[in-house]
Amino acid sequence: MNQKVYSRIAGTGGYLPEKILTNADLEKMVDTSDEWIRERTGIEQRHIAAEGQTTCDLAEQATLKALDMAGLEASAIDLIIVATTTPDKTFPSTACLLQQRLAIHGCPAFDIQAVCSGFVYALSVADQFIKTGMAKCVLVVGAETLSRIINWTDRNTCVLFGDGAGAVLLEASEQEGILSTHIHADGQYEDLLHVPSGISKLPSSDSIEERTMNMKGNEVFKMAINTLSRIAKETLEANGLQKEDIDWLVPHQANLRIINGTAKKLKLSADQAVITVHKHANTSSASVPLALDEAIRDGRIQRGHMLLLEAFGGGFTWGSALIRY
């Protein structure tokens, strides 16, 4: 009888650019206040990529840390998946650019675009490759330079986002790892959170609003809380588990109120949710792996713990992963 194959986390890494933009800095740029931002979002600061610093640069630094933790050489990687909304170029993919940096040749490399859910989507794809035997060591990265698509005069969005990257190395193992992943989308909500123009849909005017993020915050907030609670229930039921079986919630870091609301519905104590949003704001696809990396490195997450990863993003997209670390 064949032994079941799992995708097990071998190493994690995170990277945030050096430049920090505080709420106090934003007070000088737009009509907002530190108190207003903290109260509604929990965000205190965000990291901003330096001029000329790209998504691939951030992804490379996070990857090197993950390789170091795993004790692996880059040559061990046989698949690279990068989740990003802000690629360096139209093509080639950021994954191919990262492959070049790592001096790996021949293995498949591609990007996934599911905005804030991108990392969970990428994790789900990587898990299928390992389960089917098509890959044995997969590099999964969430990396963003969202500052490039932010309108710094729009106080409703510029306070919410930052730049960063997180990486996870998955290895085929007979020990439990990823137990299940669940990914969904519903494109009918396109206009609630989007960038109006792109490559084939050119801007209809020269206005900055055409080329930067637009968001209807209240509608997104309500959808996020309801959807994340639903997917948590779906994930637990699929694995025959109860809320009490979860050791850690590792959520998308968009808004402290959404995280606390989700934790409460899962009957988790406040300190069972990994929270990093105050340090780096919403880094889209990078936020889940950044939170995961921090909690592993500071010793909160230990081998054997049960983790629930979940995210919600523009599209709308949403997803979860249940992982035995």
N, C-alpha and C positions, 0 to 999 in steps of 0.2 A: 504494500500500500504506500502510495506517495505521501511524503510529509508535506503538510501545508506550508506554503511560503508566505512570509509576511514582509512588509516594508518597514524596516526598523531604523529609527533615527540614530545615526552614528556620530553626528556632530552638528553644531549650529554656530552661526556667526552673525554679528550685526555691525553696522557702520552708520554713523551720523556725521555729516559735514561739520567742520570746525565752527563756522559762523552761526551764532545764536541770535535770533530775533525774539526779544521779550515782548510781553504785553505792553510794557512801558514804552518800548520803541514804537509799537503800533499806535499808541495814543498820539504820537507826534505826526503820524501819517494819515490817519482817518479819524472820523468822529466815533471813538469807542473808548472804553476804559478797562483797566485791568480787572476791576471788580465785576463788570458786566461779562467779560470773557470767561473768567473763572466760574462765576455763578452758573452760567448757561452751558458751559462745555467742559470745565475742569482743566482747560489748557493754561499753562503758565508761560511756555516758550515753544519755539520751533527752530529746527536747524535748516539753514539755507545753503544750497550748493554754491561754491565760489564760481566766479566768472570762468568759463571754460571747463568747469568740472561737470562731467556727464553722468548719466544713469549707469553706464558701463563702469565708470571709475568707482562709483559707490558699490556696485555689485561685486567688483573684483575684491575690494577690501573685505566685504562681508564673507565672501567665498574663502579667502585665505585664512580667516579666523575659524571657519567651519572645518576646513581641511586640517588645521592645526589641532583642534579639539578631537577630531576623529583619528588623528595620527595617520592620515592617508596622504599619498602623493596625488597630484592632479591627474596623473596617468591612469589612476584607478577608475576615474569617472567614465561611464559609457553612455551617458545621456545628460544633456543640459537643457533645462526648461527655465526660462526667465519670464516671470509675470511682470508686465509693466504697461502703463498707460502713456509713458513719456519716453519712448525709445530714442536712442541717439540719432538714428537715421530712419528714413522711410524704409530703406533696406540697405545692407543686410540686417537681419534681426540682431537685437542686442545680445541674444544668446550666442550667435556666431562671433560677434565682437569679443564677448567674454571668453569664448573658446580659444580665440587667437591669443588673448592675454595670458591664458593658462598654458599655452603651447601644447594643446591637445589637438590631435588630427584624426579625422575620420568618423568620430561618433556623431550621432544626430544631435542637432541643437536647434531649438525654435522658441519663439515667444508665444505667450498667451495673453490675451487682452480681456479681462473681466473686471477691470477697474479695482475697487477695494476688495472684491472677492477673488482677485487674480491668484493670490498665493494658494488659497484653498483649492481653487480649480486646478492649478498646476500640481499640487500635492495629489489630487485625485487622479490626474493623468499619469503621474509618475508611478503611483501605486498599481495602476493597471499594467504598465510596462513590466514592473517587477513580478507581479503575480503571474503573468503569462510567460515569464522567462525571457522576455526580450531585452531586459536590462538587469544588471546586478548591483550597480552603484550609480544613483541618480543625484545630480546636483539640481536643487530647486531653489530659485532665488526670486524674491519680490524686491523690486528696486524702482525708485521714483525720484524725479526732479520736478515735482509739482509746481515749484516756484516759477517754472517757465510758462505755465498756463494759468497763472493767477493774475487777476486784475487787482492791483494793489491800491486801487481807489474804491473798491467795492467792500465795504465793511462787513457785509454779510458772509463773504467767502474768504477774504484774505486772512482773517484771524484763525481759520480752521485748519489750514494745511501746512505741511512741511516736507522736507526731503529726507531720504534715508534708504537703507537697504538691509535686508535680512536674508540669510541663506541657511538651508538645511541639506545635509547629505543623508540620503536614504540608502540602506544596504539590504539586500535580500537576506533573510534570516529565518530560522526555524522557530525562533522566539517571537512571542507576540509583539506587534508593532502597531501599524495602522489597522484598526479593526473594521472600519467602514468610512466611506466618504459619501457625501450627499450634496449634489450641486443642482441649482435651479436658475431660471431666468424668466423675466416677463417684460418684453420690449414695449408694451403699451405705455409704460411710465417714462419713456425716453426723455420727455421735456422737463421732468422734475429735477433732473441732475444731468447736465451734459455740457459739452463744448459745441456750440452751434455749427462751426465749420471744421473742415479737415482737408484731406488731400483731393478727393474727387468732388466734395461739396465745398466749393470755394466760398469765402466770405462774401456776403451780398453788399457789404459796405466796408469802409476803413475803420469802423468803430472797434475799440478794444474788446467790447462785449462779445463780438462775433468770434474772437480767437481765444477767449478765456472761459473759465468755468462759470456756468450759470446754475443757480440752485434755488429751489423753493423749499426753504429749510423746514417749515412746520410739517409739510406733507411728507418729506423724506423722513423726518424724525418719527412720525406716527407709523409709517410703513416699516421702518427698521425695527422698532420695538416689537410689533406684532409678528413680523416675519421671523425674527431671530428666536422668539419664544417657540414658534411653530416648528422650526427646523431642529431645535434642541429636543423637542418632544419626539419628532420623527426619528432622530438619531438614536435616542435611548430605546424607543420601541423596536427599532430594527435590530438591536443587539440584546433585547430582553433584559435591559437594565433599568434601575430606578435612579431617581435624582441623587440619592445618597451614595451611589456608586462613583460619582464624579469627585475626583480630588481637586482638580483645577479647571477653571474656565479661562481659556486663553482667547479673548475676543478681539475683533477688529477695534482698533483704538481711534474711534471717531469722536465720541462724546461720552463724558463720564456718566451722565444721566442715563444714556442708553445701556451702558455696561452695568450700572447698578440695578437698573430695572430688569435686565435679563437675569442677573445673578439672583435677584429676589424671587423671580418666577421659578427659578431652578432650586429654590430653597438653599442656596449656598450662602455662607457667611461672607461678609464684605471682603475679608482677607483671603478668600478662596478664588477671587477673580484677580488675574494678573493685570495690573494697571500701569501703563507707561505713557498714556496720552498727555499727562501734564508736562512731560519732558520733551516730547517731540511732535505733539499735535497729530493730525490725521496724515499719515504717510502712505495712504492708499494700500497697495499690495504689499508694502514693506511692513505694515504695522503689526500683523499677526506674528511673522517670524522674529521681529525685533522684540516683542513681548516674550515670546517663547525663549529666545536666547538669553534674555536678562534673567528670567526665572530659573533657568537651568544653571546659569553661571553663578548666581548668588545662593544656590543650594535649596531654593524652595521646592523646585521640581526634582524629585528623586526617581531613580529607576524603579519601575513597578507602579508608579502613580498612573491614574487614569485621567487623561486630558480631553477636554472638549474644546476644539478650535472652531470658531465661527466668524463669518464675515457677511457684510451686506454692502452693495455698491451700485453705482450708476448702471442703468440698463433697463430695469433693475436686475442685478444678479445677486445671488446669495448662496452660501454653502457652509458645510461643516465637515469636520473630521474627528472621529473618535480614535484616540491613540493611547495604547499602553506604552508608556515611556520606559 
